[in-house]
């Protein structure tokens, strides 16, 4: 599979390693340019490219950048049939400033989808990057970590869930993009290493209201 990764932070780097380890053709980009990704490319065998090159001609593209920078991506960069995965989380107090649509109840990934002008599948947002890199296990291993996946397109979601299985985790269907609040920061599944059944229980226990520490305040700048 031809995979593009936009964002080479902790999650982007971990996914570059994991996808290359199972044999996928990976191109990785960041906002600073390919020359800053030489070491990651050398370590993994991935190609260091521009953002536009990471997006074009790919079967799947992972967007893994801070929420506040999603609006900075070039418009219309994804091919129509490309599956786009959003790993992002909204951190209004810690990083992103206040995004009014999300504060009003729009799910993070619905907002991302609207900014990109392209449907997205939400995945990889609830796990620590180091665990994503190191804690994958073969299928059927007791305690294998489960990862929630939300999306509106069943076929796209199935492809993402298959990738998750390939890199050593159990994918758990978390519903539609408008239900992806169940895996947002502050939810019972966020920042956890539950197995698949534990993920299902945590998703069922989630409450849609954002908890105070993950909500914008009067002091949060408007993004």
N, C-alpha and C positions, 0 to 999 in steps of 0.2 A: 504494500500500500504506500502511496505517496502522501506523506504527512508534512504539513507546515506547522511550525510553532512560532507564534508571535509573542515574544517576551521570553527573556532568558534569565529570569530571577530564580528563586528556589524551586517553584513548581515547574517552570519551563525547563530548567536544567535537568531536574529529576525525570521528567517525561522524555526529554531527549535521550538520556541514558537508557531508560526502560524500553522505549520503542525501538531504538537501535539494537538493543540486546536481543530482541525477538525478530530482528531481520527486516524491519521496515526502512524505507528510504525517507530520511528525515532532513528537512531544511529548516534552519532556525534563524530567527531575526530578532533584533531589538532596536530601540530608538537611537542607539549610538553608532550603528553601522557594523557591517560584517567584520571589519578589522578588529573589533573588540571581542569577537567570538572565536578567535583562532584557537585558543586553548580548549574550549569546549568542543570545537569541531575535531581537533586532534585527538582528544580523549575518547570521543564517541564514534567518529567516522561520519558524523552528520555534516551537511554543507552549511556554511555560514553565508547568509544571503541578505538582501534587503527585505523590508517589510512587504513590498509589492511582490517580490519573487517568492516569498514564503506563502503568499495567498493564492497565487495564480497556478493553474494546472495541477491542483492537488485534489486527492480524494477526500481529505479531511484536514482541517486547519484548527489548531488550538489557539485561542486568544487568552493569554494569561498575563495580563497587565493590570496595573491599578485601575480601579473603576473611574477615577477622575481623568484618566488619559484615554479612555475609550473614544471620547469625542474627538480626539486628535488623529485617529486613524483615517487614512484617505477613504473617501466615499466610493462605494461600488467596486472594491478591490477583489471581492470573492466571485468566483464563477458560480453560475446559478445552481449547479448541481453539487457543489461542494458542501460537505457536512462541516459545520462550524461548532466547535465546543467552547463554551464559556466556563472558565474556572474561577471567575472573579467573585469577590466579596466586597460589600459596601461597608467602609469603615469611616463614618462621618466625623467622629471625634478624633480618631487616631491618624487619619491620612487624607481622606477624600473630600472633606467639606460636605456641605449639605446639598443633597440632590432632591429637589422638592417632589418630583414624581414618585420617588421611592419612599420618601417620608409620608406621602399621601396614600401609600398602600400598593403601588406597583411593585411586582417582584423584581429583584435585581436583574435577573436574566431577561425578563421581558423588556426592561429598560435598555439593557445592552443590545438586545435584538433590534429595538427601534433605532438606536444610534447607528448600528451597523447596516440597517436596511436588509437584514438577512436573518432567517430563523437560526436559533442556536439550541444546542443541547447542553444542559448544565451538568457538569461532572468535575470531579477532582477538587472541589472547593472545601471539603470538610476534613481532609486528611493533612497531617503535617508532611512537609516535603521530604524530610529525612525518612519517614516511615514509608512514603511512596517509593522512595529509592531503594530501601533496604528490606522491607517486610513482606514483599510478595512471596506467595507460597504456591506450590502445585495444586491443581484442582483436587478437591476432596480432602485436603489436609484439615484436620480439626483446628478450629480457631482462625481459619483464613479470614482476613479482614474483608468486610463488605463495604462497598461504595455506592451511595445513592446516585441515580441518574434520572434527570427529569427532561422531558421534551415533548413536543407536539407531534413530531413526525415519527411514527412507529419504526419505519425502516432505518432512519438515521439513528434513532436511539438504539436499535438492535446492533448496528455497526459499532457504536461506542461501547456498548455492553460487551461485545465480543472482544474488543481491544483490551478492556479492563481485565477480562478473564485471561487473555494472553499474557499480560504482565504480572499476573499472580494474585488477583483479587476477585472477589465475588461481586458481580454487579447486581444492584437491587433497583427495580423499577420504582421511582418515586413520583410517578404521575406526570402531569403536564407542566409546562413552564410556569403557568399561573399557580401551580401547587408547589413550586420550588422553594417557597418560603419555609417549607418543612426542613430544609437543609441549610438555611441561612445562619450567619453568626448568632449565637445565643440559643439556638435550637438544641434539643437533646442529642442530636447526631453530630453536631459540629465539634471538631477537634477530638473525635473519639476513634477508637479502633475496635468497634463492635464487629462481631461476625454478622453474616447476612440476616439471621433472625433477630439479632440485637438491633440492627439497622431498621428493620421493619417495625419493631416495637418503638424505637426512638422516633421514627417518622410519625407514627400514630399518636404519640404523646405531644407532638409539637403544637405550639400555639402561634397563631398568625401575627399577633401583636409583637412588634420589635421590643426587646428588653431595653431598659434605659441606657445601659452601657454601649449599646450598638445603635442608638438613635441620635439624630442631630439635636443640638442644643442651641440656645440663643447665641452661644459663643462660637458655634461651628460656622466657618465661612461658607458662603454659598458657592458651590462648585460651578 
